[in-house]
Amino acid sequence: RVNNFTKARVSLQIIGRDLTRGILREQLTAFPVDSGATVFRFITQAKESSTRDLSVIEYYALDFADTSNHLDLGLWRRSLPLSYTDSLPYNLGTLNFSQFTSNSSRDDQLGPGILLFRYQFKQNNGQIVDNFNYNYSNPSLGSNCRLVIVSLLVLDETALQQLDATNKTSALINHFTTGSPAPNELYRERWMGLRQANPVMNSMPESVRDGIEIFERSYVLHPSL
């Protein structure tokens, strides 16, 4: 339990490191909306190769439908180092790995047991929104996003094994992903409510109910011209 939960906290630290080096400018696309709230993609000055201090970074939780091994479930970080021959995507409205000449992307599992990864943005006016928006010519605008809030739903190893043994992994994930947060509701708040006693949770082994932890962390964004 401590191992998976500790790795979840470390994963949040790594996300913060990448965001601190993130490049948020009017000419570049960040946090593309076509990815929804499950894939978190942006350009950062992280040095992933020996040539250029620039990379495309993506965070995602592996879909249960894509693996038969519960050990593969967790938060993954995909990185693509950019070379000096790569031209940055100016005003394209998209940010995909296929836009770049390099095909040497790397996937690393950061936090095993992280079943769900979601993010939301907080605007200057306090509103919680799903998509990043920023008016670079008017930084004080109320609708500008200043914070990104990352939420993780994590299970310890015992809970994962019990889910696997009872074939309830899909049922648990469906329980927490059905529907959407209410206006201005954070994913952590929603998940905490869904974690309480209800027919689905009551059908889960006790070790699963006890082995769920929900993490949330906010990061300040630093857009620049």
N, C-alpha and C positions, 0 to 999 in steps of 0.2 A: 504493500500500500504506500509506504513512505517513498519507495523508489519511483513509482509512476507519478505520484503527486509532486515529488521533487523535480522530476523531469518536465512536468507541466509548467512549474514555476520558472525553470531554466529556459524553456521554450518561449515564455513571455519576455524574458530578458533578451533573448536573441532577436525577437521581433522588434523590441524597442531599439536595439542596436542598429538594425537595418533601417528603421524609420528615422533615426537620428541622422543617418547619412543619406536619407532619401532625397531625391531631386523633385521638387514640386514647383513647376514653372508653367506659365501660360502656354508655352510652345510644346509642352510634352503631355502625354496622356498618363494618368495615374489612377489606380483603382478602377479599371474599366467596368462599366455597368453591365456589360454583356456577361460578366462572370457571376453576377448575382452576389449574394452575401456569403458564399461558401469558398470562393477562391480570391485571394488577396494578392494583387500583383502590382508592382511598381518598379521604377528604376532607382537604383541606389549606387552610392560610391563605394560599395563593398568590393574589396579586391579579391576576386575569385580566380584570377589568372596572373601570370607574370608580366602581362603586357599593359593592361589598362585598368585603372581603378573605376570601373563602371560595369554594372551587371543588371540584368533583369531578375527580380526575385519574385517567387510565388509561394504562398503558403496555402496548404489545403489539407483537409482530413480525408484519408482514403475511404472511399465509398465501400460499405459492407458488401455491396453487390459485386465488387471487383476483386474480391479475395475470399478464399476459403480458409484462410489461416488467421485466427484472431490476433496472432502476434504481429501481423502486418498493419493492424488497425492502429491509427495514431496520427499525430500531426506530422506532416512532411514539409520540407523546404526544398523547392526546386530553384536552382540558380543557373543562369546562363551568362558567362562572361562575354563582354562585348570587346571586339577588337577595334583598332583605329579605322578599319575599312567599313565598319558598320555605321550607317547613317541613322541618326535618331528619328523617330516617327513624329514629325512636326504636324500638329493640327489634324491628325488622322482620326482621332476619336476612338482608336483602338490601341491595344498593346498586347501583342501575341508573340510567342517565341518564334513563330514562323516568319516574322518580319525581319529577322536578322540572319546573316550569312552563316553564323556559327551553329553547329548542331551538337555541340558538346555540353548539353545541359546535364546537370547532376541532381539526383534526388537523394535527400538524406532524411531519415526518420528522426525527428527530434523528441517527440513525446509519445511513447507507446501508451495505449489505453485512452488516448484522447479521441472519443467517438464523434464529437461535434465541435466545429470551429465556425464561429460567426463573428461579424464585425458590423458596427454601426458608427455613424458620425454625429457629433454634436455641434450645432451651429452657435454662432455668437449670441443668438437670441434664446438659447437654451433648448431649442427643438432638437429632437432625435430623428435623424433621417437615414435612409439606406444608402444613398449615393453621395459621393464626394462632389461638392460644388464650391467654387471660389472665384470671386470677381477680383482679379489681380489689380485692377485700376481703382478699386474701392475696398481696401482691406478692412474697413470698419463696418461693412455691410452686415446686417443682422443675419442674413442667410448664408454667410460664409462659414465653412466648416473649419473649426479650430482644433477639435479633438477627434481621435478615432478610438472607439471602445471595442476591445476584443474580448470575446467570451469563449470559454472552453468548458465542455462537459467531459469529465475524466472518470474512468473506472480503474480500480486497483486490479492487480493480476488475478486475485481470487474471484472477483466478480466477473472478469472476462472469461475465466475458465468455466464458471457456472453457467454463464449465458451460452457458451459454446456447447456445453454438455446437455443443456435443456432445450437447445434450438430456439432461444428467445432473444438473440441479438437483434434480429430484424424487428421484432415486436417492440423492443425497448427504443430503438432508433426511431421507428415510426411514431411512437408515442410522443417523443420530444420534438419531432419535426412536423407534426400535423398542425396546420394553422400558422399564424404569424403573430408577432407581438402586437399589442394594442398601440395606438398612437402614443409616442413618447415612453413606451415601455421598453426596457432593456431586456436582452435575451436572458441575462442572469435572473431577473425578476420572474420572467415567464417560466424558465426552467425550474426555479425554486418552487413555484406553484404546482407544476406538473410532477414534481418529485414527491409531493404529499400523497397521503393515502387516497387511492382511487382504484377502480377495478383492474386496470393494467398493472399498476405498481404492486397491488396486493397479490397478483399472480406470479410475481417475480420471487426467486429465492431470497431469503433474508440476507444472505451475503451480498447479493446484488444491491438490494435497497440500502444496505449499510456501506457499500463500497463505491458510492457515487459522490463525487466532489465537483463543485462548480466554481470556476475561477473567472475573474474579470479584471481587466486592467485598462486604464486610459492612457493615451499617449498624446502629447501636444504635437501638432503639425506645424511645420515652418515653411509655408509657401513663400516664394520669392519671385521677383520679376526676372 
